Amino acid sequence: MTIASFGGIDAMIEKNVIISVRGEQYFEDIDPDTVELTTEGRMTIADDGEIILEYHETELTGMAGARSTVTYRTADRGLVSMIRSGLVSTAMTFKAHHRAICTYETPYMPFQVGIHCLVVENRLLDGGTLVLDYIIEIRGADVQRTTIRMNVVSLEG
């Protein structure tokens, strides 16, 4: 059962879900570095049209101890926010063809990151998928392209 089976959004709905995340980071002239994570999470569909997807990161993603929260409004599926909290924390915004600046807080030091979003394909409610394709710029480091694909399936009927 996919998220599409949640039905309408007339009242707040909370569901336990399985979230599969596949991240690919592309560097110049080499094969992408791929990370895959499958974990349990929670999806909330609020009566005001806000969609909230929450899950915990693991050692696989390099952010053990962090919680990720993906949020958007049904009125604007093309604008997606991702907040990470815990040992690594940040707030990122994704909107196709827009650039945003965020700060990553780490146990070692904070650093600023530029995100130039190329694509937002948001079908969480009508197919259970979200694709974010973006370029990360870190001062003093190479630019890298990242693609994140999330698949979300309800654990409940």
C-alpha positions as CSV (number, residue, x, y, z in Angstrom):
1,M,0.0,0.0,0.0
2,T,1.4,3.3,-1.0
3,I,0.9,6.7,0.6
4,A,-1.7,7.4,-2.1
5,S,-4.0,5.1,-0.1
6,F,-4.1,7.6,2.7
7,G,-7.2,9.1,1.0
8,G,-8.3,12.8,1.4
9,I,-6.7,15.3,3.7
10,D,-9.9,16.5,5.5
11,A,-8.6,15.7,8.9
12,M,-5.1,15.0,10.5
13,I,-3.9,11.6,9.5
14,E,-0.8,10.0,11.1
15,K,0.7,6.8,9.7
16,N,3.7,4.6,10.4
17,V,5.6,4.2,7.2
18,I,8.6,2.4,5.7
19,I,11.0,4.9,4.1
20,S,13.6,3.9,1.6
21,V,16.1,6.6,0.8
22,R,18.7,6.3,-2.0
23,G,21.3,9.0,-2.2
24,E,23.8,9.4,-5.0
25,Q,26.6,11.9,-4.9
26,Y,28.4,12.6,-8.1
27,F,32.0,13.9,-8.3
28,E,33.9,14.8,-11.5
29,D,34.6,11.8,-13.8
30,I,34.0,9.1,-11.2
31,D,31.1,6.8,-10.5
32,P,28.5,8.1,-8.0
33,D,28.9,7.3,-4.3
34,T,25.6,5.6,-3.4
35,V,24.0,5.3,0.1
36,E,20.8,3.4,0.7
37,L,18.7,3.4,3.9
38,T,15.5,1.7,4.7
39,T,13.9,2.6,8.0
40,E,10.6,3.1,9.8
41,G,9.3,6.6,10.1
42,R,6.1,8.6,10.6
43,M,4.0,10.6,8.1
44,T,1.6,13.2,9.2
45,I,-1.0,14.8,6.9
46,A,-2.3,17.8,8.7
47,D,-5.8,19.2,8.1
48,D,-4.2,22.5,6.9
49,G,-2.4,20.7,4.1
50,E,1.0,20.4,5.7
51,I,2.8,17.0,5.1
52,I,5.5,16.0,7.6
53,L,7.7,12.9,7.1
54,E,10.0,12.0,10.0
55,Y,12.7,9.4,10.3
56,H,16.1,8.7,12.0
57,E,19.4,8.7,10.2
58,T,21.9,5.9,10.8
59,E,25.6,5.2,10.4
60,L,24.9,4.3,6.7
61,T,24.1,8.0,5.9
62,G,27.0,9.3,8.0
63,M,24.6,11.1,10.3
64,A,23.9,8.6,13.1
65,G,21.9,10.2,15.9
66,A,20.2,12.7,13.7
67,R,16.5,12.9,12.9
68,S,15.3,14.1,9.5
69,T,12.0,15.9,8.9
70,V,10.8,16.5,5.4
71,T,7.9,19.0,5.1
72,Y,5.9,20.6,2.4
73,R,2.4,22.0,1.8
74,T,0.0,20.3,-0.6
75,A,-0.7,23.7,-2.2
76,D,3.0,23.9,-3.2
77,R,4.5,20.5,-3.7
78,G,7.5,22.0,-5.4
79,L,8.8,23.6,-2.3
80,V,10.3,21.1,0.1
81,S,12.1,21.7,3.4
82,M,14.4,19.2,5.2
83,I,15.4,19.7,8.8
84,R,18.0,17.6,10.4
85,S,18.5,17.7,14.2
86,G,20.8,15.8,16.5
87,L,24.6,15.5,16.3
88,V,24.3,17.0,12.8
89,S,21.8,19.7,12.3
90,T,20.7,21.9,9.4
91,A,17.6,23.3,7.7
92,M,17.6,23.1,3.9
93,T,15.0,24.3,1.3
94,F,14.5,22.8,-2.1
95,K,12.7,24.5,-5.0
96,A,13.6,23.8,-8.6
97,H,15.9,26.4,-10.2
98,H,16.5,28.2,-6.9
99,R,19.6,28.6,-4.7
100,A,19.5,28.6,-0.9
101,I,22.2,28.9,1.7
102,C,22.1,26.8,4.9
103,T,24.5,26.1,7.8
104,Y,25.5,22.6,8.8
105,E,26.2,22.3,12.6
106,T,28.5,19.4,13.3
107,P,30.3,18.3,16.5
108,Y,33.5,19.7,15.0
109,M,32.4,23.1,13.6
110,P,29.6,24.7,11.7
111,F,30.0,25.4,7.9
112,Q,27.9,27.1,5.3
113,V,26.5,25.2,2.3
114,G,25.0,26.5,-0.9
115,I,22.2,24.4,-2.5
116,H,21.2,24.9,-6.1
117,C,18.1,22.8,-6.6
118,L,17.7,21.4,-10.1
119,V,14.6,19.2,-9.7
120,V,11.8,18.5,-7.2
121,E,9.6,15.6,-8.2
122,N,7.1,15.4,-5.3
123,R,4.6,12.5,-5.6
124,L,4.5,11.5,-1.9
125,L,0.7,11.6,-1.7
126,D,0.0,10.2,-5.2
127,G,2.6,7.4,-5.5
128,G,4.8,7.6,-2.5
129,T,8.0,9.1,-4.0
130,L,10.0,12.2,-3.7
131,V,13.1,13.0,-5.8
132,L,15.4,15.9,-5.0
133,D,18.3,16.7,-7.5
134,Y,20.6,19.4,-6.4
135,I,24.2,20.8,-6.4
136,I,26.0,21.4,-3.1
137,E,28.7,24.0,-2.9
138,I,30.9,24.1,0.2
139,R,33.4,26.8,0.5
140,G,36.9,25.6,-0.4
141,A,35.7,22.2,-1.6
142,D,34.6,20.8,-4.9
143,V,31.0,21.2,-6.1
144,Q,29.0,17.9,-6.0
145,R,25.7,16.9,-7.4
146,T,23.4,14.9,-5.2
147,T,20.2,13.0,-6.0
148,I,17.9,11.8,-3.3
149,R,15.1,9.4,-4.0
150,M,12.6,8.6,-1.2
151,N,10.0,5.9,-1.5
152,V,7.4,5.8,1.3
153,V,5.0,2.9,2.0
154,S,2.3,2.8,4.7
155,L,2.6,0.1,7.4
156,E,-1.1,0.5,8.1
157,G,-4.2,-0.4,6.2
